[in-house]
């Protein structure tokens, strides 16, 4: 699935084999988008960037990925704000974070990347990505093999209550510790819309506390709890899907049948049969011939600013 234009869109209960790709912010392009429960993974180029946005005001809530590349990522000059809240990736092959140039205002809130990292960093000039991948962005209670938080010139990146190995000269607080509130996104939503509205967002139960140096009694308790591992986000999503089915009540919204002009104009086109005559492809007794077109070489980048100049190339869909 590909979303390249629109405002105030909502997607929920998207299952494996599907993907959303957002283009950079523009008046005609996506803004105010929300995702829920959308486990995705496909092996193939940019399609493997499981949850990827180049837009703004995009919410990825309770999203799960397996064997992805940059599972939770923002692309070239994504204006933000964009939020990844309560997301989990397992066996990831590439780090999450800002993966191109100057994505701004990304919130990673309770994001776990198993097998790779989360980077708010200077990407250098390798891999077709140049300079700072993310600026003015926040990591809140995230867990990854490597958490990298660098401070760009003239801007900031922050990391609060993160778990893993750490790298970077950004703003770090309470590393390998739990912090309050549990979710920064929900706390800000509660201040803006009230606790009742914010309380509608359900997060899976998560062990909390200073577990990096527990007491002997707490260590024994944790040992017993480890016999029965905590519920995974994938299992939580499946259970929540049955408890929260897709809403079918329009709540007074007008029907599409009563909006605007519902008439369509049908255009008839003449059909030309393609047949083989004496080994030749023929249309209406004339040899079917076309033109020759050059195929562009791979330019090493999919930067949307210069992609239109690349020319035509064969690719997979």
Secondary structure, 3 states (H helix, E strand, C coil): CCCCCCEEEEEEEECCCCCEECCCCCCCCCEEEEEEEECECCCCHHHHCCEEECCEEEEEECCEEECCCECEEECCCCCCCEEEEEEEEECCCECEEECCCCEECEEEEEEEEEEEEEEECECCCCCCCCCECEECEEEECCEEEEEEECCCCCCCEEEECCEEEEECCCEEECCCCCCCCCCHHHHHHHHHHCHHHHCCCCCCCCCCCCHHHCCHHHHHHHHHHHCCCCCCHHHHHHHHHHHCCCCCCCCCCCCHHHCCCCCCCCCCCCCCCEEEECCEEEECCEECCCCCCCCCCCCCCCCCCCHHHCCCCCCCC
